[in-house]
Amino acid sequence: MFPEIIAPRDLRAPIDAFVGSIVNEYSGLLRAMTQPLLDLLVWMDVLLRESPWWLVILAVALLAWLASRRIVLPLVVSVLMFLLGVLGLWDASMQTLSIMLVAVILSVLIGVPIGILMASFKWLRSIMLPVLDVMQTMPSFVYLIPVVMLFNLGKIAAIIATIVYAVPPVIRLTDLGIRLVDAEVLEASRAFGANRGKQLFGVQLPLALPNIMAGINQTTMMALAMVVIASMIGVRGLGYEVLQGINRLQVGRGLLAGLGIVILAIVFDRITQALGRRYQYKES
């Protein structure tokens, strides 16, 4: 047995004290600051759950057509979305979809600018890469503890935990896509008088879009992967159905809910992949 050099309790105590002090002093402020986010989550949840089922399917099919410009993908995703209703999972799927959509939108709004800054500043990239490694490898239950302490059980804790888990791919691939832009292309744009801003928005970001879309695809899949964990902190949806199936040993309930998660994953994976391929073909 390895000799005890430092008592584990002595290592844990300062961390617990630090987090406890933040909870005592700032939890109220943080909850007030995240109230608009909670309002957005509630609005998205109500919008999807109270909209006619056929309208939601039509919207997803339209999104698939805009991504692929082919009729096959909209038909496939329409059938898959209809299957969610046939399986009795429509309401739970809309609850899950609302959390996933908000998490992905916020992850993109956070991740793309950070990826741009990482590609622009090497010192920031050297700092962020270890942070991203920790975010991707740290078990999600670990950072759920302080999040739940600060925001209580519910949607806010779930969305923050989901963003922490899902945002690294879009940051990494935005950074990679911008850095992969050919130096000769940038030199040519400078020769035509493009400043730093015009290079970024007129050259680098358009050429990096296939990589950025791949990052959004991975972020979407990782956000969906968090639905079961989010159910453990009070969020309803397909993950809650899986959790109830585990707690009550109802194999059928858990299996059908798991199938619903797979269907949502397939639908949005195919849509984001189709959109990524369109941008890739445009650039090639």
N, C-alpha and C positions, 0 to 999 in steps of 0.2 A: 504494500500500500504506500502511496506517495505521502511523504511527511507533510503535515499541515503547517505551512509557513505563515499564512494569514488566515484567520478565521473567516469563513464565508459570511457570517453575520456582520463582521466588521466591514466587509466590502458592500453588503447590501444596505446597511443602515444609512450611509450618506445619500445613496440614490433614492431610497424611500423618503428620506427627510426632504430632499430637494423637490421631488414630485409633489409631496404632500404640501409643501409651502406654496407651490404654484397653484395647486387646487384651492387652497384656502384663500389666496390673495386674488387670483385672477379668473377663477371658474365663472363667476357671475358676469364679468366683463366679456369673456370669450363666448359665453352663451348668447349674450346680447349682440355681439358682433356677427355671430353665425345665424341670427334669426332670419335675415334675408335668404340665406341658403336653405333654411328649413322651409320658408315660404315657397321657394322655387321647387323643392322636392314635393311638397304637398300639392302644389299646382300641377306639376307634371303627373303625379299619381292620379289626381282627380280627372285630369284631361284624358288620360289613356283609359281609365276604368269606366268613365261615363260616356266616352265616345262610342258610337255604334260599332260593333265588331267588324262589319263590312268596310267601314270607313278606315279603320286602322289597317286592315289587310290591304286596302287600296293604296293607302299612303306608303306602306312598306313596298308594295309592288311597284309604285311609281319611283320610289327611291332606287329600287333594283334596276329599273329600266334606265334611269338617268345615269346609273353607274356603268351599265353594260351596253346600253343601246341595242339590246337584243331581246327578243320576246321570250326566250327560253327561261332565263333567270327569273323574271317576274312571275311566270307561271309556277315555277318550282317553289319560290318563297311563298306564294299565295297558298299553294297546297299545304305547305308545312305550317303556316300560320293558322289555316283552317283546321289542321289536325290538332292544334293546341286546344281549340274549342271543343272538338269532338271528344278529346280525352278528359274534358271537364277541368282544364287547367287555365282557362282564359283569364280569369280574374287574377290568379296567382302570377301568371305570366306577365300581365300588365304591371303588377306591383314590382316585379323583378326588373322589367324593362325600364320603368321610370327611374329606378336607382342606377341602372347601368348607363342609361343615356346621359343623365346628369353627371355621373362620374367620368364618362368618356369626354364629354364636352369640357368639363373643368380640367381634366388631365391634359387635353390638347391645348387649352388656353394657358396652362402653366408650363407644359413641357416644351412646346415649340419655341417660345422666347428663351427659355433656359438653354435649349439645344443650340440656338443661334448664338447666344453669348458664349457658350462653351467652344463653339467653332471659331469665335473671334478672339478669344483670350485664352492662351495656353495655361496661364496660372489658374484660371477658374476651372478649366478642364481637369487639371491635376488635383484640384480640391474635390470636384464633383464626382469623379469616377469612383473613389472609395466610398463616398456617400451612397451612390447608386448601387454599388455592390452590396452594401449593408442592407439597403431597402429591399433588394431582390432576394437576398438569402436569409434575412432575419425571419423566423416564423411569425406569421401574421398575428398569432395569439399574443406575442410579446408586446407589440405596440398597441394592441387592443386595450391592454391594462390601463395605461395613462389616458388614452382617448376616452374610455368609459368613465374614468374618474373625473375627467374635465367636463364631459358633455352628457353624462348619464347614458342609460340605455336608449336606443332609438335610432332614428334615421341619420342624425348628424354624426354620431359616432361611427355608424356604418359607412357613410359616404367619405369621411376623412380616412378611415382605415382602407377603404377601397382605392382612393386616390393614391395613398402612399404606396400601396401594393402595385397599382397599375401604371403609374406615370413613368417609371424608368425606361421602358422600351421606346416611347415616343421621344424622350429626351436623347437617348443614345443614338437613335436612327436619324433624328434631325441633325445632330452634330456630325454623324458620319456622312450623311448625304451632302451637307454643305462642304465638308472637307474633301469630298471626292470630286468636286467640280474641278475640271481641268484648269490648270494655271494658265495655259495658253488662251483659253476662253476669257478668263478674267483680264489678261493682258490686252486682249483685243478690245474688250469693253472699255478699258482705261484709255486706250488709244483713240476711241471715239468720244472721249470726254465724260464718261460715266463716273460719277462720284461714288462714295462708299454706299450710300443709301440706294442709288440706282442699281449698283452692282448686286446688292443683296436682294432687292425685290424684283429686279428685272432679269437677273441672270442666275444667281445662286439658288434662291428658293424655287423657281420653276424647274431647274435641273435636279434639285433635290427632292421634288415631290414624290417620285416613286418610293424613295426610302422613307419619307415622312408618312406616306400612306401605309407602308409596311409596319411602321411603328404604331400607327393608329389601329391597324388590324390586331397587333399583339396586345395593345392596351385594352381593346374591346374584349378579347378573349380572357385576359387576366381579370378584368372587372367582373365578367360573368363567373369566373372561378371563385370569386369572393362571396357569392350569394348564400352558400350554405353557412359560411362563417358569420356573415352578417345576420343570419337568422338567429344565431346564438345570443345576439345582443338586442333582440326585440324587433327585428324587421320581418314583416310578413312577405310572402312570395313563395316561389318555387323552393328556395332553400329551407323555408319553414316547413313545407310539406315533407321534404327529405328528413329534416330533423324529427318531425312527428312520427314518420315511419320508423326511424331508429328507436325513438323513445318507447313506442308502442309495439315494436316488433311487427309492423305491418309492411311486409315485403312489397306487396302490390302498390301501396301508396308511395313508398320511397322510390320504387322502380319507375312508376309513371312520372313522378316529379323529376327524377333524373333524366328521363327521356325528354321532358319539356325543356330542361336546361340545354340538352344536346341540340334540340331543334332550334332554339334561339341562337346558340353558338354557330350552327351551320348557316342560318339565315344571314347573320351579320358578318360572318367570316366570308361568305361568298360575295356579299355586297361590297365590302371593303377591298377584297382581292380584285374584284372586277374593276373598281375605281382605280386601284393601283396599276392594273394592267393598261388601262386607257391612258393614264399619264405616261407610262413607260413607252407605249407605242408612239405617243405624241413627240417624245423627246428623241426617240431612235430614228 
